[in-house]
Amino acid sequence: MDKKTDVDIININHMDMANQIDNKWEWDTILAFVNKQKDYDFTLRLKNKDKTILKKKFINPLETKSTKRHNKKVVNLIFAYMIFQVIQEMKVSITKVIICPDHRPTKEVHHYIQKIGNFCGKHNITNEINMSFINRKIYDLKKRTPAHKIAKKVFKGKRKAKSFVDPEQIIKIISKLL
């Protein structure tokens, strides 16, 4: 199978993240959406103080197999919520988006996006928008997609985020869906 080039992802809707949620809990996490053709981008920031609250409330510090699985579910729920929030707040209408799979398993993240949509009254979100996760075996991607570059600029303070995660809302959702 031939690999697709970077050009394929540059000209379509895609999302990528700077600083994975559980990589550094004391650092902000940024999720960026980009469409180069429409010259549009949208960034969402999850502040480190809000991540600390989420960690204290939902992450179990024990290192057992079941607590690791529980913690992974929490992180995937946070990631799914961030994707959902970006889709709801951005000013362009989309029917397809490719997402960098910063948190796995991607089927679980996709499942949580739909559950969050149901909780928030957007019952057909995964039917209305074709969401797929980048398969690095198919896409010949360099480390940084255009969305990753924008997320990194926001992370480093060179740009401002267009929106922020509401910690109260995400706490409500995680409490309901876990």
N, CA, C and O of each residue as an XYZ file, in Angstrom:
712
protein
N       0.850     -1.172      0.000
C       0.000      0.000      0.000
C       0.898      1.238      0.000
O       1.828      1.350      0.799
N       0.599      2.159     -0.908
C       1.359      3.399     -0.961
C       0.940      4.316      0.170
O      -0.237      4.399      0.522
N       1.903      4.991      0.725
C       1.586      5.945      1.785
C       1.120      7.254      1.161
O       1.619      7.664      0.113
N       0.166      7.904      1.807
C      -0.291      9.212      1.372
C       0.695     10.239      1.889
O       1.372     10.013      2.893
N       0.774     11.345      1.216
C       1.755     12.353      1.615
C       1.155     13.360      2.580
O      -0.053     13.368      2.818
N       2.007     14.205      3.131
C       1.568     15.256      4.044
C       0.527     16.170      3.408
O      -0.340     16.701      4.102
N       0.606     16.356      2.098
C      -0.311     17.255      1.396
C      -1.755     16.817      1.603
O      -2.651     17.656      1.690
N      -1.989     15.503      1.682
C      -3.343     15.000      1.867
C      -3.984     15.534      3.146
O      -5.170     15.865      3.148
N      -3.230     15.621      4.211
C      -3.815     16.071      5.469
C      -3.849     17.587      5.574
O      -4.683     18.132      6.297
N      -2.981     18.264      4.885
C      -2.924     19.719      4.971
C      -4.211     20.349      4.457
O      -4.642     21.379      4.976
N      -4.827     19.752      3.453
C      -5.981     20.381      2.814
C      -7.326     19.838      3.271
O      -8.334     20.036      2.593
N      -7.355     19.166      4.397
C      -8.628     18.682      4.930
C      -8.769     19.097      6.390
O      -7.807     19.541      7.016
N      -9.966     18.948      6.918
C     -10.208     19.249      8.328
C      -9.439     18.256      9.184
O      -9.547     17.045      8.992
N      -8.674     18.766     10.115
C      -7.998     17.859     11.027
C      -7.762     18.511     12.385
O      -7.742     19.735     12.517
N      -7.584     17.652     13.392
C      -7.331     18.089     14.767
C      -6.067     17.426     15.270
O      -5.751     16.289     14.918
N      -5.353     18.162     16.100
C      -4.170     17.615     16.750
C      -3.988     18.337     18.075
O      -4.601     19.376     18.321
N      -3.144     17.780     18.920
C      -3.010     18.242     20.288
C      -1.563     18.586     20.621
O      -0.631     17.974     20.098
N      -1.391     19.565     21.489
C      -0.080     19.850     22.080
C      -0.175     19.476     23.551
O      -1.080     19.927     24.254
N       0.737     18.670     24.006
C       0.793     18.124     25.367
C      -0.416     17.243     25.674
O      -1.477     17.736     26.057
N      -0.240     15.955     25.504
C      -1.309     15.010     25.803
C      -1.794     15.208     27.238
O      -1.037     15.630     28.112
N      -3.038     14.901     27.457
C      -3.695     15.166     28.737
C      -2.922     14.561     29.912
O      -2.680     15.243     30.908
N      -2.540     13.306     29.805
C      -1.876     12.645     30.926
C      -0.346     12.650     30.812
O       0.342     12.008     31.605
N       0.168     13.365     29.838
C       1.615     13.444     29.684
C       2.231     14.270     30.812
O       3.136     13.808     31.507
N       1.749     15.455     30.981
C       2.167     16.328     32.080
C       0.893     16.968     32.647
O       0.340     17.892     32.051
N       0.444     16.482     33.776
C      -0.788     17.000     34.377
C      -0.632     18.452     34.799
O      -1.623     19.177     34.895
N       0.591     18.887     35.053
C       0.795     20.263     35.518
C       0.944     21.259     34.361
O       1.147     22.448     34.605
N       0.848     20.800     33.118
C       0.917     21.682     31.950
C      -0.444     21.748     31.272
O      -1.236     20.810     31.354
N      -0.707     22.870     30.598
C      -1.934     23.001     29.815
C      -1.928     22.005     28.655
O      -0.873     21.573     28.191
N      -3.129     21.656     28.200
C      -3.296     20.836     26.998
C      -4.088     21.661     25.991
O      -5.095     22.279     26.338
N      -3.628     21.667     24.743
C      -4.275     22.439     23.681
C      -4.736     21.473     22.598
O      -3.978     20.601     22.174
N      -5.981     21.629     22.150
C      -6.494     20.894     20.997
C      -6.786     21.911     19.909
O      -7.474     22.903     20.151
N      -6.264     21.671     18.703
C      -6.455     22.613     17.596
C      -7.154     21.926     16.432
O      -6.903     20.757     16.136
N      -8.033     22.676     15.781
C      -8.696     22.266     14.539
C      -8.172     23.177     13.441
O      -8.036     24.383     13.644
N      -7.878     22.603     12.276
C      -7.382     23.408     11.157
C      -8.018     22.950      9.856
O      -8.175     21.755      9.608
N      -8.382     23.928      9.027
C      -8.692     23.686      7.620
C      -7.925     24.726      6.828
O      -8.312     25.894      6.796
N      -6.845     24.315      6.189
C      -5.968     25.232      5.454
C      -6.675     25.831      4.241
O      -6.455     26.997      3.910
N      -7.530     25.037      3.570
C      -8.224     25.543      2.384
C      -9.104     26.743      2.727
O      -9.162     27.712      1.970
N      -9.783     26.676      3.858
C     -10.664     27.771      4.280
C      -9.931     28.785      5.135
O     -10.524     29.761      5.592
N      -8.626     28.556      5.357
C      -7.803     29.429      6.191
C      -8.484     29.651      7.546
O      -8.649     30.782      8.003
N      -8.871     28.539      8.169
C      -9.598     28.603      9.432
C      -8.931     27.704     10.451
O      -8.496     26.598     10.130
N      -8.854     28.189     11.688
C      -8.391     27.338     12.777
C      -9.149     27.702     14.045
O      -9.692     28.799     14.178
N      -9.170     26.757     14.965
C      -9.840     26.946     16.250
C      -9.030     26.205     17.294
O      -8.632     25.060     17.077
N      -8.782     26.852     18.432
C      -8.008     26.208     19.487
C      -8.765     26.211     20.808
O      -9.478     27.160     21.134
N      -8.596     25.143     21.547
C      -9.244     24.960     22.835
C      -8.163     24.627     23.862
O      -7.324     23.757     23.629
N      -8.189     25.322     24.995
C      -7.183     25.114     26.047
C      -7.837     24.489     27.277
O      -8.876     24.946     27.753
N      -7.203     23.441     27.773
C      -7.546     22.861     29.065
C      -6.439     23.300     30.011
O      -5.306     22.827     29.916
N      -6.771     24.201     30.919
C      -5.762     24.788     31.812
C      -5.233     23.763     32.804
O      -5.940     22.843     33.215
N      -3.975     23.945     33.176
C      -3.341     23.005     34.104
C      -4.051     22.962     35.450
O      -4.129     21.897     36.062
N      -4.567     24.082     35.923
C      -5.274     24.060     37.214
C      -6.562     23.227     37.109
O      -6.954     22.560     38.066
N      -7.209     23.272     35.948
C      -8.404     22.454     35.741
C      -8.034     20.976     35.600
O      -8.761     20.099     36.067
N      -6.900     20.709     34.952
C      -6.424     19.324     34.855
C      -6.110     18.775     36.241
O      -6.378     17.607     36.524
N      -5.546     19.608     37.101
C      -5.224     19.179     38.463
C      -6.501     18.824     39.221
O      -6.540     17.829     39.945
N      -7.532     19.629     39.057
C      -8.828     19.336     39.690
C      -9.366     18.006     39.176
O      -9.817     17.172     39.961
N      -9.321     17.804     37.848
C      -9.802     16.555     37.259
C      -8.993     15.361     37.746
O      -9.546     14.299     38.033
N      -7.689     15.544     37.836
C      -6.822     14.463     38.300
C      -7.159     14.077     39.737
O      -7.284     12.893     40.049
N      -7.306     15.078     40.619
C      -7.624     14.797     42.024
C      -8.977     14.112     42.167
O      -9.158     13.232     43.008
N      -9.926     14.532     41.327
C     -11.288     14.015     41.450
C     -11.473     12.627     40.824
O     -12.241     11.815     41.340
N     -10.768     12.350     39.711
C     -11.077     11.132     38.960
C      -9.927     10.148     38.754
O     -10.179      8.979     38.464
N      -8.689     10.578     38.891
C      -7.562      9.689     38.607
C      -7.130      8.977     39.883
O      -6.871      9.609     40.907
N      -7.057      7.665     39.804
C      -6.656      6.839     40.936
C      -5.137      6.652     40.903
O      -4.603      6.206     39.888
N      -4.432      6.983     41.987
C      -2.966      6.887     41.976
C      -2.410      5.470     42.084
O      -1.217      5.262     41.863
N      -3.249      4.498     42.417
C      -2.761      3.122     42.521
C      -2.337      2.598     41.147
O      -2.860      3.034     40.122
N      -1.408      1.681     41.135
C      -0.856      1.162     39.880
C      -1.367     -0.245     39.554
O      -0.623     -1.058     39.006
N      -2.607     -0.533     39.879
C      -3.146     -1.852     39.538
C      -3.666     -1.831     38.105
O      -3.839     -0.766     37.513
N      -3.912     -3.004     37.562
C      -4.408     -3.103     36.189
C      -5.772     -2.407     36.042
O      -6.011     -1.700     35.062
N      -6.645     -2.610     37.003
C      -7.988     -2.015     36.913
C      -7.955     -0.493     37.075
O      -8.717      0.211     36.413
N      -7.084      0.021     37.942
C      -7.021      1.487     38.093
C      -6.383      2.132     36.876
O      -6.756      3.243     36.498
N      -5.420      1.447     36.254
C      -4.831      1.977     35.018
C      -5.898      2.064     33.933
O      -5.955      3.045     33.192
N      -6.743      1.041     33.840
C      -7.836      1.037     32.844
C      -8.838      2.154     33.156
O      -9.287      2.860     32.253
N      -9.181      2.307     34.422
C     -10.084      3.382     34.834
C      -9.497      4.747     34.456
O     -10.195      5.593     33.897
N      -8.217      4.955     34.763
C      -7.571      6.240     34.472
C      -7.533      6.513     32.970
O      -7.693      7.654     32.538
N      -7.321      5.465     32.181
C      -7.316      5.618     30.723
C      -8.702      6.041     30.233
O      -8.812      6.867     29.328
N      -9.761      5.480     30.825
C     -11.123      5.872     30.468
C     -11.360      7.347     30.773
O     -11.966      8.061     29.974
N     -10.881      7.799     31.930
C     -11.041      9.207     32.309
C     -10.338     10.104     31.295
O     -10.914     11.093     30.841
N      -9.119      9.774     30.942
C      -8.354     10.569     29.979
C      -9.043     10.560     28.617
O      -9.117     11.597     27.958
N      -9.547      9.407     28.189
C     -10.259      9.333     26.911
C     -11.552     10.136     26.933
O     -11.939     10.724     25.923
N     -12.218     10.163     28.076
C     -13.420     10.998     28.215
C     -13.065     12.484     28.100
O     -13.785     13.239     27.448
N     -11.986     12.900     28.713
C     -11.552     14.297     28.628
C     -11.217     14.640     27.177
O     -11.626     15.687     26.674
N     -10.471     13.757     26.505
C     -10.110     13.967     25.103
C     -11.372     14.043     24.238
O     -11.488     14.927     23.389
N     -12.305     13.129     24.448
C     -13.558     13.123     23.683
C     -14.343     14.409     23.926
O     -14.912     14.975     22.992
N     -14.376     14.869     25.170
C     -15.082     16.109     25.472
C     -14.429     17.295     24.757
O     -15.121     18.167     24.231
N     -13.109     17.320     24.740
C     -12.417     18.417     24.057
C     -12.738     18.407     22.560
O     -12.972     19.464     21.974
N     -12.752     17.235     21.940
C     -13.118     17.134     20.523
C     -14.551     17.621     20.322
O     -14.824     18.402     19.410
N     -15.459     17.160     21.168
C     -16.865     17.573     21.090
C     -16.989     19.090     21.213
O     -17.709     19.718     20.437
N     -16.294     19.681     22.183
C     -16.393     21.121     22.404
C     -15.856     21.910     21.208
O     -16.441     22.922     20.821
N     -14.755     21.456     20.627
C     -14.216     22.143     19.442
C     -15.235     22.107     18.316
O     -15.482     23.129     17.675
N     -15.830     20.949     18.067
C     -16.821     20.819     16.993
C     -18.020     21.729     17.249
O     -18.548     22.321     16.307
N     -18.460     21.854     18.495
C     -19.621     22.674     18.825
C     -19.338     24.174     18.723
O     -20.224     24.945     18.353
N     -18.117     24.594     19.047
C     -17.829     26.022     19.136
C     -17.239     26.643     17.880
O     -17.329     27.857     17.702
N     -16.642     25.850     17.012
C     -16.006     26.472     15.854
C     -17.051     27.031     14.898
O     -18.209     26.614     14.908
N     -16.625     27.978     14.075
C     -17.557     28.751     13.253
C     -17.767     28.195     11.848
O     -18.425     28.832     11.026
N     -17.219     27.020     11.563
C     -17.442     26.419     10.256
C     -18.204     25.115     10.428
O     -18.084     24.428     11.442
N     -18.981     24.799      9.422
C     -19.730     23.549      9.426
C     -18.885     22.496      8.713
O     -18.333     22.760      7.645
N     -18.785     21.312      9.298
C     -17.975     20.256      8.698
C     -18.762     18.959      8.618
O     -19.696     18.731      9.386
N     -18.370     18.119      7.679
C     -18.965     16.788      7.566
C     -17.925     15.701      7.786
O     -18.268     14.529      7.944
N     -16.636     16.095      7.797
C     -15.570     15.115      8.002
C     -14.411     15.782      8.728
O     -14.085     16.940      8.469
N     -13.795     15.039      9.640
C     -12.598     15.522     10.327
C     -11.683     14.332     10.623
O     -12.140     13.249     10.989
N     -10.401     14.561     10.458
C      -9.407     13.555     10.809
C      -8.733     14.021     12.090
O      -8.323     15.176     12.205
N      -8.622     13.114     13.047
C      -8.106     13.449     14.372
C      -6.838     12.643     14.627
O      -6.789     11.439     14.376
N      -5.824     13.321     15.126
C      -4.603     12.623     15.507
C      -4.916     11.797     16.764
O      -5.449     12.334     17.735
N      -4.595     10.519     16.752
C      -4.983      9.646     17.873
C      -4.039      9.779     19.064
O      -3.262      8.869     19.353
N      -4.108     10.911     19.747
C      -3.231     11.138     20.888
C      -3.573     10.236     22.068
O      -2.714      9.951     22.903
N      -4.802      9.793     22.140
C      -5.215      8.880     23.213
C      -5.940      7.703     22.583
O      -6.775      7.877     21.695
N      -5.621      6.527     23.042
C      -6.177      5.292     22.479
C      -6.849      4.473     23.573
O      -6.552      4.689     24.748
N      -7.721      3.562     23.249
C      -8.114      3.147     21.915
C      -9.073      4.150     21.275
O      -9.948      4.702     21.942
N      -8.898      4.374     19.982
C      -9.686      5.393     19.290
C     -11.170      5.036     19.232
O     -12.020      5.926     19.203
N     -11.487      3.739     19.216
C     -12.907      3.344     19.229
C     -13.572      3.815     20.515
O     -14.731      4.229     20.505
N     -12.845      3.751     21.608
C     -13.385      4.207     22.892
C     -13.602      5.721     22.867
O     -14.629      6.210     23.338
N     -12.647      6.454     22.325
C     -12.782      7.916     22.223
C     -14.002      8.251     21.370
O     -14.804      9.107     21.744
N     -14.146      7.582     20.224
C     -15.294      7.804     19.335
C     -16.605      7.507     20.062
O     -17.571      8.261     19.945
N     -16.631      6.414     20.804
C     -17.805      6.027     21.584
C     -18.159      7.113     22.606
O     -19.330      7.455     22.775
N     -17.135      7.655     23.288
C     -17.377      8.706     24.276
C     -17.847     10.010     23.633
O     -18.635     10.740     24.233
N     -17.379     10.312     22.430
C     -17.874     11.515     21.734
C     -19.382     11.400     21.547
O     -20.116     12.361     21.778
N     -19.846     10.213     21.123
C     -21.287     10.021     20.938
C     -22.033     10.085     22.268
O     -23.103     10.691     22.337
N     -21.501      9.482     23.316
C     -22.151      9.536     24.634
C     -22.245     10.978     25.144
O     -23.265     11.379     25.704
N     -21.179     11.749     24.946
C     -21.192     13.162     25.350
C     -22.214     13.925     24.513
O     -22.934     14.777     25.032
N     -22.275     13.618     23.221
C     -23.284     14.228     22.357
C     -24.687     13.930     22.847
O     -25.531     14.826     22.888
N     -24.951     12.687     23.218
C     -26.262     12.318     23.753
C     -26.564     13.095     25.026
O     -27.674     13.597     25.203
N     -25.579     13.196     25.910
C     -25.734     13.910     27.177
C     -26.036     15.393     26.944
O     -26.788     16.006     27.702
N     -25.447     15.959     25.898
C     -25.596     17.403     25.614
C     -26.683     17.699     24.579
O     -26.812     18.838     24.130
N     -27.462     16.691     24.199
C     -28.566     16.913     23.272
C     -28.182     16.910     21.801
O     -28.986     17.327     20.967
N     -27.001     16.461     21.456
C     -26.548     16.350     20.062
C     -26.479     14.862     19.721
O     -25.394     14.292     19.601
N     -27.640     14.248     19.569
C     -27.750     12.797     19.497
C     -27.119     12.159     18.260
O     -26.786     10.975     18.290
N     -26.947     12.908     17.185
C     -26.424     12.321     15.952
C     -25.040     12.827     15.578
O     -24.668     12.772     14.406
N     -24.276     13.314     16.533
C     -22.998     13.951     16.191
C     -22.071     13.039     15.405
O     -21.434     13.492     14.455
N     -21.977     11.774     15.772
C     -21.054     10.891     15.051
C     -21.648     10.410     13.725
O     -20.924      9.863     12.892
N     -22.944     10.604     13.519
C     -23.554     10.311     12.216
C     -23.444     11.514     11.284
O     -23.286     11.350     10.074
N     -23.528     12.715     11.838
C     -23.463     13.937     11.033
C     -22.047     14.258     10.586
O     -21.846     14.823      9.511
N     -21.067     13.901     11.405
C     -19.672     14.209     11.097
C     -18.885     12.907     11.063
O     -18.839     12.162     12.042
N     -18.274     12.654      9.926
C     -17.432     11.474      9.782
C     -16.115     11.764     10.493
O     -15.300     12.547     10.004
N     -15.908     11.136     11.639
C     -14.688     11.338     12.421
C     -13.809     10.112     12.273
O     -14.208      8.993     12.597
N     -12.612     10.345     11.782
C     -11.674      9.232     11.701
C     -10.364      9.652     12.331
O     -10.033     10.836     12.390
N      -9.641      8.682     12.792
C      -8.375      8.942     13.455
C      -7.245      8.597     12.497
O      -7.305      7.592     11.790
N      -6.226      9.426     12.478
C      -5.098      9.253     11.571
C      -4.435      7.914     11.852
O      -4.134      7.574     12.997
N      -4.220      7.174     10.797
C      -3.452      5.950     10.903
C      -2.072      6.260     10.356
O      -1.903      6.429      9.148
N      -1.091      6.337     11.230
C       0.255      6.727     10.803
C       0.890      5.711      9.857
O       1.908      6.001      9.230
N       0.294      4.522      9.751
C       0.799      3.546      8.781
C       0.361      3.918      7.361
O       1.028      3.569      6.387
N      -0.768      4.629      7.255
C      -1.283      5.033      5.942
C      -0.746      6.409      5.558
O      -0.295      6.616      4.432
N      -0.799      7.347      6.506
C      -0.361      8.708      6.218
C       1.125      8.844      6.508
O       1.593      8.498      7.593
N       1.847      9.343      5.545
C       3.277      9.569      5.700
C       3.451     10.943      6.352
O       3.825     11.916      5.696
N       3.173     11.000      7.653
C       3.174     12.285      8.348
C       4.509     12.564      8.995
O       5.149     11.693      9.585
N       4.893     13.795      8.862
C       6.003     14.249      9.679
C       5.421     14.427     11.071
O       4.205     14.343     11.240
N       6.231     14.661     12.038
C       5.778     14.749     13.428
C       4.667     15.790     13.601
O       3.741     15.579     14.383
N       4.754     16.906     12.878
C       3.835     18.013     13.147
C       2.883     18.280     11.983
O       3.309     18.622     10.879
N       1.603     18.120     12.247
C       0.573     18.517     11.285
C       0.357     20.017     11.449
O       0.810     20.591     12.440
N      -0.327     20.672     10.500
C      -0.632     22.095     10.688
C      -1.400     22.362     11.996
O      -1.169     23.378     12.652
N      -2.300     21.461     12.369
C      -3.039     21.637     13.628
C      -2.086     21.531     14.818
O      -2.223     22.273     15.791
N      -1.133     20.623     14.744
C      -0.171     20.487     15.844
C       0.672     21.754     15.976
O       0.960     22.200     17.086
N       1.061     22.327     14.850
C       1.872     23.558     14.878
C       1.112     24.692     15.557
O       1.689     25.436     16.350
N      -0.167     24.828     15.256
C      -0.982     25.891     15.874
C      -1.176     25.598     17.359
O      -1.078     26.502     18.190
N      -1.450     24.343     17.694
C      -1.613     23.973     19.108
C      -0.335     24.284     19.886
O      -0.396     24.768     21.017
N       0.799     24.011     19.293
C       2.084     24.265     19.949
C       2.300     25.771     20.157
O       2.828     26.182     21.190
N       1.894     26.595     19.177
C       2.021     28.052     19.329
C       1.172     28.552     20.491
O       1.605     29.414     21.256
N      -0.019     28.020     20.620
C      -0.890     28.404     21.741
C      -0.269     27.919     23.047
O      -0.247     28.650     24.037
N       0.232     26.695     23.047
C       0.865     26.124     24.233
C       2.043     26.978     24.704
O       2.231     27.180     25.904
N       2.833     27.475     23.752
C       4.012     28.277     24.090
C       3.690     29.747     24.347
O       4.580     30.522     24.695
N       2.420     30.139     24.179
C       2.023     31.516     24.460
C       2.217     32.476     23.304
O       2.114     33.687     23.495
N       2.494     31.978     22.118
C       2.680     32.830     20.945
C       1.345     33.218     20.306
O       1.276     34.164     19.522
N       0.298     32.485     20.647
C      -1.077     32.783     20.208
C      -1.995     32.543     21.393
O      -1.649     31.830     22.336
N      -3.169     33.150     21.327
C      -4.163     32.925     22.380
C      -5.145     31.854     21.943
O      -5.477     31.744     20.763
N      -5.604     31.072     22.896
C      -6.644     30.076     22.619
C      -7.954     30.800     22.345
O      -8.223     31.857     22.918
N      -8.765     30.224     21.468
C     -10.053     30.836     21.149
C     -11.124     30.443     22.156
O     -12.154     31.108     22.263
N     -10.884     29.359     22.899
C     -11.861     28.921     23.896
C     -11.151     28.100     24.976
O     -10.004     27.683     24.818
N     -11.871     27.886     26.075
C     -11.340     27.136     27.209
C     -12.340     26.070     27.625
O     -13.549     26.249     27.476
N     -11.830     24.961     28.148
C     -12.692     23.900     28.670
C     -13.312     24.394     29.973
O     -12.620     24.940     30.831
N     -14.617     24.198     30.113
C     -15.328     24.547     31.339
C     -15.204     23.360     32.306
O     -15.790     22.304     32.067
N     -14.443     23.532     33.392
C     -14.207     22.391     34.293
C     -15.484     21.852     34.935
O     -15.599     20.645     35.150
N     -16.438     22.719     35.244
C     -17.685     22.249     35.855
C     -18.464     21.346     34.907
O     -19.023     20.331     35.321
N     -18.495     21.721     33.644
C     -19.215     20.919     32.643
C     -18.556     19.550     32.454
O     -19.241     18.529     32.391
N     -17.253     19.537     32.367
C     -16.560     18.258     32.138
C     -16.652     17.365     33.386
O     -16.714     16.142     33.252
N     -16.662     17.937     34.571
C     -16.845     17.154     35.792
C     -18.226     16.515     35.793
O     -18.369     15.344     36.145
N     -19.246     17.278     35.400
C     -20.615     16.737     35.301
C     -20.671     15.552     34.331
O     -21.274     14.520     34.622
N     -20.034     15.726     33.187
C     -20.078     14.683     32.154
C     -19.325     13.440     32.599
O     -19.830     12.327     32.452
N     -18.127     13.613     33.140
C     -17.351     12.446     33.578
C     -18.098     11.710     34.685
O     -18.157     10.481     34.687
N     -18.669     12.462     35.626
C     -19.422     11.841     36.737
C     -20.597     11.035     36.199
O     -20.902      9.961     36.718
N     -21.254     11.542     35.172
C     -22.420     10.874     34.608
C     -22.030      9.635     33.783
O     -22.721      8.617     33.817
N     -20.909      9.734     33.039
C     -20.578      8.670     32.090
C     -19.659      7.575     32.641
O     -19.520      6.525     32.015
N     -19.045      7.794     33.770
C     -18.185      6.728     34.324
C     -18.987      5.721     35.110
O     -18.425      4.763     35.642
